Amino acid sequence: MATIPHLFHENTITTLRRRRLEHEHPEWELESHHDEETSTWATPVEDETIGPAIPVAPSAFSEFHEAREDLDTEDTSDIFLETPMQSTAESKMRSSAALTRRYRDKVGAFVTSVPFQNFIVLLICVNAIMMGIATFDYVVENPRLNRAFETTDEVFLIIFTVELVLQFIYRGMALFTDGWLVFDFSIIVMSWMFASVQVIRAFRIFRALRLISRVKVMREIVTALISVIPRMCAIGVLLLLVKYIFSVMFTTLFRDTYPEYTSENYFGNLELSAFTLYQLMTLDNWSDICREVQQKYPWAWAPFIVYIIISAFVVFNLIIAVVCDAIADLHSDEVHEKKKEEGILPLSQQIEVMEEMVASLGRQQERTRNMIEYIARQVKVS
């Protein structure tokens, strides 16, 4: 511990100087002794950053008070420091804050460790499996067994809640800046809020979705899907437009086929036509519907096939292409980050570096040639 001895008088500016040093450098140990002849507290100064110690006479006390009355408190807040009692309280507060930080760091190291996260993933999987088993008849019809499953589910929920509390202790309010942790928080809070509502309890299985936030590959896929939402919306609008056009057209052309030719009223109005076209888009029994309509309109196969090609093949392939493109971009970003960590530059940057090296070598070669010519001239002269 550094020792900063200096001169100070009990009621002079030197006292404030000592307090300033104690405030700015609490780790220093200030030692002093009393000089009876000069009525000052004095020790030799050893720290060059403080400057030489000058004995202060008691007459400086009145000058100090006169100067203090002329100073603005706002401009001298760094001079008039706290009392020793306040400094002690502040030191205790700093110590308490340091202990709190160390405690939070330990909690964070535990809750973010790989073994603990793997344990939570295992619990999520086991909880999801038990929720599925709890729907079997031999569990539902056995009150004791059903109650055992309910109790186990509550234990899982308590463990997940403790894990979330540890995350909050470590991150504080920053927890709500992480989308995946907010997702976990929402699921757990909803599980507690609707635990007594029988209908809502059926949605407890959504806790299995927390597995997405724990597995990196699944998390990256969901992130890629979220990134293509604007393009997916554009494709959805295109699909709705195509569906509306064909709904109006099929209603106008084939509304009179029921009940004489078709077994169901497929195209009686706009709503029925839209539902039927959705069925055609999924290729569910489309050929039977088409053949029933062809009994009255032999050419009906043409609009059916055109609609199926546009909706079932073109639009869906567009959706698949967008998703694949997003996943490919994600993989490309991973490769780029890996190369960046390994110090591997992209090809374009490598070419720029090589061009700079070639230019530098050319300049060095030119200087070497000039030096050789100069030496040759000097040899000829001598």
Secondary structure, 3 states (H helix, E strand, C coil): CCECCCCECCCCHHHHHHHHHHHHCCCCECCCEEECCCCEEECCCCCCCCCCCCCCCCCHHHHHHHHHHHCCCCCCCCCCCCCHHHHHHHHHHHHHHHHHHHHHHHHHHHHCCHHHHHHHHHHHHHHHHHHHHCCCHHHHCCHHHHHHHHHHHHHHHHHHHHHHHHHHHHHHHHHHHCHHHHHHHHHHHHHHHCCCCHHHHHHHHHHHHHHHHHCHHHHHHHHHHHHCHHHHHHHHHHHHHHHHHHHHHHHHHHHHHCCCCCCCCCCCCHHHHHHHHHHHHCCCCHHHHHHHHHCCCHHHHHHHHHHHHHHHHHHHHHHHHHHHHHHHHHHHHHHHHHHHHHCCCCHHHHHHHHHHHHHHHHHHHHHHHHHHHHHHHHHHHC
